[in-house]
Amino acid sequence: MKCQLEYLTMNRKILFQTSRFEVVEETVSDNFDIKKIYTFVEKRDGVGIIARKNSSILLLEQYRHVVRERLLEIPGGRIEDGEEPKQAAIRELEEETGYHTNNLTLVLTYFPLPSITNERVFVYYTDDLTEGASLTDSSERDLVHIFTKINELPQLLKEGRFASAGDAFSIYTFLHREFPHLLSK
């Protein structure tokens, strides 16, 4: 028999705040009156997009200063205030790649680091891409667009080319659902 604990937040304070996240400390009590202190990062949810054109997936190579490397990623970003995840995915795809779509299917949602942050990521799939305007946002000009053949994705996973576990998980889930035969090699 499992014991079902209930939790009540007794106290909450913001320790540090930026435009991108807050560091929060909460004192929580369970139904046995045991108190714990949790410190975590509260941030906006994010989106990722697996964008297919013919037999290829659009990937991005982008410099990430925190790790001081250029990383291979799927397009994506954070959800803005008042924005639905699907709207954010459409916007991020356009901002980062210049491609537009209105036809998105939710592939999965996940928490990248649930012991550290409350962020949830919604990953969408589209195979309905229309070329849009060229990129104008200076923060997106460093992105390199790479159309990668779907049958090459398993090898990139094996080689650890996706530095983000979330992107690797998203690509693996997509392949598992749509092209399981590629994973058995």
Beta strands, then each sheet from edge to edge (+ up, - down):
strand 1: 7-17
strand 2: 21-30
strand 3: 35-43
strand 4: 46-53
strand 5: 56-64
strand 6: 69-73
strand 7: 76-78
strand 8: 99-100
strand 9: 105-110
strand 10: 121-126
strand 11: 130-131
strand 12: 144-149
sheet 1: 1+ 2- 3+
sheet 2: 6+ 5- 4+ 7-
sheet 3: 6+ 5- 4+ 10+ 9-
sheet 4: 6+ 5- 12+
sheet 5: 8+ 11-
end
